[in-house]
Amino acid sequence: MPIRHDRKVSILDIMGPVMVGPSSSHTAGTARLGRVAREILDEDPIEVHFFLHPPLAATYRGHGSDFALAGGAIGLDVDDPKIPEAIRIAEQMGVKIEFAEEDQGDVHPNTVRVEIKGKTREVEIVGSSIGGGVIEVFKINGFQTRFKGDSPSLLLFYRDRPGMISEVTRIIADEAINIASLYCSRKQRGKDAFMEIDVDSPISKSALDRINAVPDMAEAKYLDRIP
């Protein structure tokens, strides 16, 4: 099949990710899904529930998805040699880990819903491990999104109103940072809304503080590339 010249090809497309575990889709990708949930939570978890789409639920133990998901959720990188011991490590940390089967609808077979709780916060994501360690998170706290974790990103939770997008993007422009993509969703007009902005370089703390200070901004969270 000829190479499409409008698509960036990374070394992962050719060789696959550096990882611990038998499968890039069942281990590397699922570890990154767990890590996404942990990074958004932004504090040590005390409880994590994984709801596995039936095809993943049928194979997750044999392919190491259980320890991969747990490892990501407690903050381990996909290539950390401690990944196979992640469930035991989580128990030692006092983190409750549970797995259950749940039909996620018409989605990729390797899809999981993650509920992760800390002492002061909780986060829910739904995402898929689509192969080669690549992930797609399509829901964050109930909001539709298109998060892949392969670039620096801003995740913004705010009240829907005119001018919010322009105010935030102006702050990013002041940093001379290019926006790679922007995705917005809302649950109801004028109510809670969500924005994901993928950028070409990291956002400074001062810029993040400015974004958090924008009127009607509930929370602005910066995530670096998910390892």
For each residue, the residues with C-beta under 8 A, 3 or more apart:
1:
2:
3: 7 9
4: 7
5:
6:
7: 3 4
8:
9: 3 13 14
10: 13 14
11: 14 15
12: 15 16 17 132 133 134
13: 9 10 132
14: 9 10 11
15: 11 12
16: 12 19 24 28 132 133
17: 12 24 28 78 79 132 133
18: 78 79
19: 16 24 27 28 31 78 79 133
20: 27 78 79 80 81 83 84
21: 26 27 28 31 63 64 67 68 83 84
22: 26 27 63 64
23: 26 27 28 63 64
24: 16 17 19 27 28 29 131 132 133
25: 28 29 110 129 130 131 132 133
26: 21 22 23 29 30 56 59 60 63 64 65 68 110 129
27: 19 20 21 22 23 24 30 31 63 64 65 68 78 83
28: 16 17 19 21 23 24 25 31 32 68 78 129 132 133
29: 24 25 26 32 33 110 128 129 130 131 132 133 134 135
30: 26 27 33 34 60 65 68 69 72 110 112 129
31: 19 21 27 28 34 35 68 69 71 72 76 77 78 83
32: 28 29 35 36 72 78 129 133 135 149 226 227
33: 29 30 36 37 69 72 112 114 125 127 128 129 135 137
34: 30 31 37 38 48 50 68 69 70 71 72 73 74 114
35: 31 32 38 39 72 73 75 76 77 78 149 226 227
36: 32 33 39 40 72 125 127 135 137 147 149 223 226
37: 33 34 40 41 48 72 73 114 116 123 125
38: 34 35 41 45 72 73 74 75 116
39: 35 36 42 223 226
40: 36 37 123 125 140 155 221 223
41: 37 38 45 116 117 118 121 122 123
42: 39 121 221
43: 118 119 120 121
44: 93 95 118 119
45: 38 41 48 73 74 95 116 117 118
46: 94 95 96 117 118 119
47: 95 96 116 117
48: 34 37 45 70 73 90 95 96 97 98 114 115 116 117
49: 98 99 100 114 115 116
50: 34 69 97 98 99 100 112 113 114
51: 100 101 102 104 112 113 114 115
52: 56 57 60 65 99 100 101 102 111 112
53: 56 57 101 102 103 104 107 108 109 110 111 112
54: 57 58 101 103
55: 58 59 109 110
56: 26 52 53 59 60 65 109 110 111 112
57: 52 53 54 60 99 101
58: 54 55
59: 26 55 56 62 63 65
60: 26 30 52 56 57 63 65 66 69 99
61: 64 65 66
62: 59
63: 21 22 23 26 27 59 60
64: 21 22 23 26 27 61 67 68 84
65: 26 27 30 52 56 59 60 61 68 69 110
66: 60 61 69 70 87 99
67: 21 64 70 71 83 84 85 86 87
68: 21 26 27 28 30 31 34 64 65 71 72 78 83 86
69: 30 31 33 34 50 60 65 66 72 73 99 112 114
70: 34 48 66 67 73 74 86 87 90 97
71: 31 34 67 68 74 76 80 82 83 86 89
72: 30 31 32 33 34 35 36 37 38 68 69 75 76 78
73: 34 35 37 38 45 48 69 70 90 95 97 114 116
74: 34 38 45 70 71 86 89 90 93 95
75: 35 38 72
76: 31 35 71 72 80 82 83 86
77: 31 35 80 227
78: 17 18 19 20 27 28 31 32 35 68 72 83 133 227
79: 17 18 19 20 227
80: 20 71 76 77 83
81: 20 84
82: 71 76 85 86 89
83: 20 21 27 31 67 68 71 76 78 80 86
84: 20 21 64 67 81
85: 67 82 88 89
86: 67 68 70 71 74 76 82 83 89 90
87: 66 67 70 90 91 97
88: 85 91 92
89: 71 74 82 85 86 92 93
90: 48 70 73 74 86 87 93 95 97
91: 87 88 94 95 97
92: 88 89
93: 44 74 89 90
94: 46 91
95: 44 45 46 47 48 73 74 90 91
96: 46 47 48
97: 48 50 70 73 87 90 91
98: 48 49 50
99: 49 50 52 57 60 66 69
100: 49 50 51 52
101: 51 52 53 54 57
102: 51 52 53 113
103: 53 54
104: 51 53 107 111 112 113 126
105:
106:
107: 53 104 111 128 138
108: 53 111 128 129 130 136
109: 53 55 56
110: 25 26 29 30 53 55 56 65 128 129 130
111: 52 53 56 104 107 108 126 127 128 129
112: 30 33 50 51 52 53 56 69 104 126 127 128 129
113: 50 51 102 104 124 125 126 139
114: 33 34 37 48 49 50 51 69 73 123 124 125 126 127
115: 48 49 51 122 123 124
116: 37 38 41 45 47 48 49 73 122 123 124
117: 41 45 46 47 48 121 122
118: 41 43 44 45 46 121 122
119: 43 44 46
120: 43
121: 41 42 43 117 118
122: 41 115 116 117 118
123: 37 40 41 114 115 116 140 141
124: 113 114 115 116 139 140 141 142
125: 33 36 37 40 113 114 137 139 140 141
126: 104 111 112 113 114 137 138 139
127: 33 36 111 112 114 135 136 137 138 139 147
128: 29 33 107 108 110 111 112 135 136 138
129: 25 26 28 29 30 32 33 108 110 111 112 133 134 135
130: 25 29 108 110 134 135 136
131: 24 25 29 134
132: 12 13 16 17 24 25 28 29
133: 12 16 17 19 24 25 28 29 32 78 129
134: 12 29 129 130 131 148 150
135: 29 32 33 36 127 128 129 130 148 149 226
136: 108 127 128 130 146 147 148
137: 33 36 125 126 127 140 145 146 147 148 149
138: 107 126 127 128 144 145 146 147
139: 113 124 125 126 127 142 143 144 145
140: 40 123 124 125 137 143 145 147 155 194 196
141: 123 124 125 157 194
142: 124 139 187
143: 139 140 185 186 187 192 193 194
144: 138 139 185 194
145: 137 138 139 140 183 185 194 196
146: 136 137 138 181 183 196
147: 36 127 136 137 138 140 153 155 196
148: 134 135 136 137 151 198
149: 32 35 36 135 137 153 223 225 226
150: 134 225 226
151: 148 180 198 199 200 225
152: 198 199 200 201 202 203 222 223 224 225
153: 147 149 196 197 198 199 222 223
154: 168 172 195 196 197 199 203 208 211 220 221 222 223
155: 40 140 147 194 195 196 220 221 222 223
156: 168 194 195 196 197 211 217 219 220 221
157: 141 192 193 194 217 218 219 220
158: 164 192 193 194 195 214 216 217 218
159: 190 191 192 193 216 218
160: 164 186 188 189 190 191 192 193
161: 164 190 216
162:
163: 166 167
164: 158 160 161 167 168 193 195 214 216 217
165: 168 169 182 184 195
166: 163 169 170
167: 163 164 170 171 214
168: 154 156 164 165 171 172 195 197 211 214 220
169: 165 166 172 173 179 182 197
170: 166 167 173 174
171: 167 168 174 175 207 210 211 214
172: 154 168 169 175 177 179 197 199 203 207
173: 169 170 176 177
174: 170 171 207
175: 171 172 203 204 207
176: 173
177: 172 173 199 200 201 203
178: 199 200 201
179: 169 172 182 197 198 199 200
180: 151 198 199 200
181: 146 196 197 198
182: 165 169 179 195 196 197 198
183: 145 146 195 196 197
184: 165 193 194 195 196
185: 143 144 145 193 194
186: 143 160 189 191 192 193 194
187: 142 143 191 192 193
188: 160 191 192
189: 160 186
190: 159 160 161
191: 159 160 186 187 188
192: 143 157 158 159 160 186 187 188 218
193: 143 157 158 159 160 164 184 185 186 187
194: 140 141 143 144 145 155 156 157 158 184 185 186
195: 154 155 156 158 164 165 168 182 183 184
196: 140 145 146 147 153 154 155 156 181 182 183 184
197: 153 154 156 168 169 172 179 181 182 183
198: 148 151 152 153 179 180 181 182
199: 151 152 153 154 172 177 178 179 180 202 203
200: 151 152 177 178 179 180
201: 152 177 178
202: 152 199 222 224
203: 152 154 172 175 177 199 207 208 222
204: 175 207 208
205: 208 209
206: 209 210
207: 171 172 174 175 203 204 210 211
208: 154 203 204 205 211 212 220 222
209: 205 206 212 213
210: 171 206 207 213 214
211: 154 156 168 171 207 208 214 217 220
212: 208 209 217 219 220
213: 209 210 217
214: 158 164 167 168 171 210 211 217 220
215:
216: 158 159 161 164
217: 156 157 158 164 211 212 213 214 220
218: 157 158 159 192
219: 156 157 212
220: 154 155 156 157 168 208 211 212 214 217
221: 40 42 154 155 156
222: 152 153 154 155 202 203 208
223: 36 39 40 149 152 153 154 155 226
224: 152 202
225: 149 150 151 152
226: 32 35 36 39 135 149 150 223
227: 32 35 77 78 79
